[in-house]
Amino acid sequence: MKVSINAVKFKTDKKLESFINDKVEKLSGVYDGIIGSEVTLKLENSDTHDSKVAEIRLLIKGNDLFAKKQSSSFEEATDSAIDALRKQLDKHKDKFRK
């Protein structure tokens, strides 16, 4: 699966990219119909510590799945978004089993 990572107005380091790739790749174990994914990382202008945003779009046949999470680190935001996508994938798989 192809994982495309876009950072808005900053440069990611290899460690963060590797972390995101590992997390997203694990979703292919949940559902093998994933074609690819687009990850967008950005900083929100907010007064709180939770200014890091991770948006993940999973490209699958039919509909794309999308999750956007905000946290104090990109790793936490990515983890939350992956959890949300895992739930969406489970619902998606159940829909096709019936």
Residue frames relative to the residue before (quaternion, step in Angstrom):
aa qw qx qy qz dx dy dz
M 1.0000 0.0000 0.0000 0.0000 0.00 0.00 0.00
K 0.3694 -0.7259 0.5405 0.2110 3.55 -1.01 0.86
V 0.1141 -0.7778 0.6167 0.0402 3.56 -0.86 1.02
S 0.1151 -0.7928 0.5979 0.0260 3.55 -0.62 1.19
I 0.0958 -0.8050 0.5852 0.0216 3.59 -0.68 1.11
N 0.0462 -0.7877 0.6142 -0.0124 3.56 -0.78 1.10
A 0.1200 -0.7699 0.6239 0.0594 3.57 -0.84 0.99
V 0.2980 -0.7769 0.5331 0.1530 3.56 -0.72 1.10
K 0.8728 -0.0401 -0.0378 0.4850 3.56 -0.69 1.22
F 0.7470 0.2361 -0.2527 0.5678 3.60 1.07 0.67
K 0.4373 -0.6838 0.5271 0.2519 3.55 -1.32 0.32
T 0.3319 -0.7391 0.5493 0.2046 3.59 -0.88 0.94
D 0.3968 -0.6853 0.5436 0.2781 3.55 -1.21 0.44
K 0.6875 -0.5030 0.3354 0.4022 3.58 -1.25 0.39
K 0.6151 0.5677 -0.3431 0.4262 3.58 1.06 -0.76
L 0.6748 0.4795 -0.2882 0.4813 3.59 0.93 -0.92
E 0.6485 0.5149 -0.3190 0.4611 3.60 0.95 -0.84
S 0.6459 0.5154 -0.3111 0.4695 3.57 0.99 -0.83
F 0.6282 0.5400 -0.3203 0.4595 3.58 1.01 -0.87
I 0.6840 0.4826 -0.2818 0.4688 3.59 0.87 -1.00
N 0.6407 0.5270 -0.3262 0.4531 3.60 0.92 -0.88
D 0.6557 0.5167 -0.3144 0.4520 3.60 0.90 -0.91
K 0.6769 0.5042 -0.2908 0.4506 3.57 0.89 -0.98
V 0.6920 0.4739 -0.2817 0.4659 3.57 0.86 -0.96
E 0.6284 0.5470 -0.3349 0.4401 3.60 1.00 -0.81
K 0.6199 0.5605 -0.3452 0.4271 3.61 1.04 -0.71
L 0.5774 0.5892 -0.3782 0.4201 3.60 1.16 -0.47
S 0.5856 0.5710 -0.3891 0.4239 3.62 1.13 -0.48
G 0.5942 0.5548 -0.3653 0.4535 3.59 1.20 -0.37
V 0.6356 0.5163 -0.3203 0.4763 3.57 1.18 -0.55
Y 0.7934 -0.0113 0.0662 0.6051 3.57 0.96 -0.92
D 0.2908 -0.8068 0.4924 0.1483 3.58 -0.61 1.12
G 0.5742 0.6086 -0.3777 0.3966 3.61 1.24 0.06
I 0.4301 0.6975 -0.4710 0.3267 3.59 1.23 0.29
I 0.3104 -0.7693 0.5373 0.1519 3.56 -0.73 1.12
G 0.7623 -0.2292 0.1937 0.5735 3.57 0.94 -0.90
S 0.2330 -0.7680 0.5733 0.1647 3.55 -1.27 -0.10
E 0.2039 -0.7438 0.6256 0.1172 3.51 -1.26 0.59
V 0.0829 -0.7926 0.6040 0.0106 3.56 -0.70 1.11
T 0.0647 -0.7836 0.6176 0.0164 3.57 -0.85 1.01
L 0.1145 -0.7806 0.6135 0.0346 3.53 -0.83 1.06
K 0.1378 0.7962 -0.5822 0.0907 3.56 -0.93 0.86
L 0.4159 -0.6754 0.5538 0.2531 3.51 -1.33 0.39
E 0.2682 -0.7555 0.5796 0.1460 3.56 -0.84 1.02
N 0.3866 -0.6822 0.5604 0.2667 3.55 -1.09 0.65
S 0.2805 0.7503 -0.5513 0.2335 3.56 -0.11 1.27
D 0.5630 -0.6258 0.4358 0.3185 3.54 -1.25 0.44
T 0.6381 0.5336 -0.3284 0.4475 3.59 1.23 -0.29
H 0.6313 -0.5224 0.4085 0.4022 3.57 -1.32 0.12
D 0.6313 0.5480 -0.3247 0.4424 3.57 1.20 -0.53
S 0.2241 0.8176 -0.4972 0.1847 3.57 0.52 1.17
K 0.6048 0.5605 -0.3554 0.4402 3.61 1.27 -0.10
V 0.1034 -0.8142 0.5714 0.0026 3.56 -0.74 1.10
A 0.0819 -0.7638 0.6389 0.0407 3.55 -1.03 0.91
E 0.0686 -0.7686 0.6359 0.0114 3.55 -0.83 1.07
I 0.0235 -0.8047 0.5930 -0.0161 3.57 -0.77 1.02
R 0.0898 -0.7654 0.6366 0.0294 3.55 -0.88 1.04
L 0.1866 -0.7650 0.6089 0.0954 3.56 -0.79 1.08
L 0.2582 -0.7625 0.5766 0.1396 3.55 -0.80 1.03
I 0.1054 0.7747 -0.6122 0.1179 3.55 -0.56 1.22
K 0.6439 -0.5072 0.3844 0.4247 3.55 -1.25 0.34
G 0.7519 0.3229 -0.2635 0.5107 3.56 -0.92 0.89
N 0.8072 -0.1626 0.1650 0.5429 3.56 -0.18 -1.29
D 0.3921 -0.6662 0.5689 0.2806 3.55 -1.18 0.54
L 0.2947 -0.7237 0.5922 0.1970 3.55 -1.19 0.57
F 0.0949 -0.8199 0.5646 -0.0059 3.56 -0.99 0.85
A 0.0377 0.7721 -0.6341 0.0195 3.56 -1.10 0.76
K 0.0710 -0.7714 0.6322 0.0169 3.55 -1.06 0.86
K 0.0462 0.8045 -0.5876 0.0737 3.57 -0.68 1.11
Q 0.2091 -0.7698 0.5968 0.0866 3.52 -1.17 0.75
S 0.0975 0.7993 -0.5814 0.1164 3.58 -0.91 0.93
S 0.6582 -0.5126 0.3686 0.4101 3.57 -1.29 -0.12
S 0.7712 0.1548 -0.1355 0.6025 3.61 1.26 -0.21
F 0.5978 -0.5708 0.4188 0.3760 3.56 -1.19 0.49
E 0.6082 0.5590 -0.3552 0.4376 3.60 1.08 -0.66
E 0.6705 0.4849 -0.2978 0.4759 3.60 0.92 -0.91
A 0.6491 0.5134 -0.3162 0.4638 3.58 0.95 -0.86
T 0.6458 0.5127 -0.3147 0.4701 3.59 1.00 -0.82
D 0.6330 0.5337 -0.3257 0.4565 3.60 0.94 -0.89
S 0.6717 0.5002 -0.2937 0.4608 3.59 0.89 -0.95
A 0.6644 0.4978 -0.3016 0.4688 3.57 0.96 -0.88
I 0.6337 0.5232 -0.3270 0.4666 3.61 1.01 -0.78
D 0.6337 0.5215 -0.3286 0.4674 3.61 0.99 -0.81
A 0.6548 0.5053 -0.3077 0.4703 3.58 0.95 -0.87
L 0.6681 0.4921 -0.2991 0.4712 3.60 0.97 -0.82
R 0.6020 0.5514 -0.3603 0.4514 3.59 1.06 -0.68
K 0.6485 0.5023 -0.3116 0.4796 3.61 0.99 -0.83
Q 0.6478 0.5118 -0.3164 0.4673 3.59 0.98 -0.83
L 0.6446 0.5179 -0.3198 0.4626 3.59 1.00 -0.81
D 0.6287 0.5268 -0.3370 0.4623 3.60 1.00 -0.78
K 0.6582 0.4914 -0.3070 0.4807 3.60 0.95 -0.85
H 0.6372 0.5381 -0.3168 0.4518 3.56 1.02 -0.86
K 0.6670 0.4940 -0.2973 0.4719 3.59 0.94 -0.88
D 0.6446 0.5278 -0.3190 0.4518 3.60 0.98 -0.86
K 0.6172 0.5610 -0.3418 0.4330 3.58 1.04 -0.78
F 0.7320 0.4288 -0.2384 0.4727 3.58 0.99 -0.81
R 0.5866 0.5722 -0.3766 0.4320 3.59 1.23 -0.26
K 0.6612 0.5378 -0.3042 0.4254 3.58 1.11 -0.67
